[in-house]
Amino acid sequence: MTDFNSFRNAVLENHDLQDEVMSIINTATINGSGLGDGIATLGMKHNYFFTSEEVYEHADFLGQDGDLTDFELELISGGQLQGGRC
């Protein structure tokens, strides 16, 4: 398993990481760039080492394990879902 996949799994299990990922996505969306670098930097802060290119290579990671998680659904909706979090 690559570090990106390990990081993805950690994000899916950790609401604080999910919030950080959403913040990076929102900032990158506003700026029009920086998504790959932001996610890779966040991964490094948590001892997962992958490149920004790997982030883009795995851009289709949503729903890899079958059903989408609440977090993945939130990503698709652009963070517009309310509730669903413990």
Stockholm file with secondary structure:
# STOCKHOLM 1.0

chainA/1-86         MTDFNSFRNAVLENHDLQDEVMSIINTATINGSGLGDGIATLGMKHNYFFTSEEVYEHADFLGQDGDLTDFELELISGGQLQGGRC
#=GR chainA/1-86 SS CCHHHHHHHHHHHCHHHHHHHHHHHHHHHHHTCCHHHHHHHHHHHTTCCCCHHHHHHTTTCTTTTSSCCHHHHHHHTTSCCCCCCC
#=GC SS_cons        CCHHHHHHHHHHHCHHHHHHHHHHHHHHHHHTCCHHHHHHHHHHHTTCCCCHHHHHHTTTCTTTTSSCCHHHHHHHTTSCCCCCCC
//
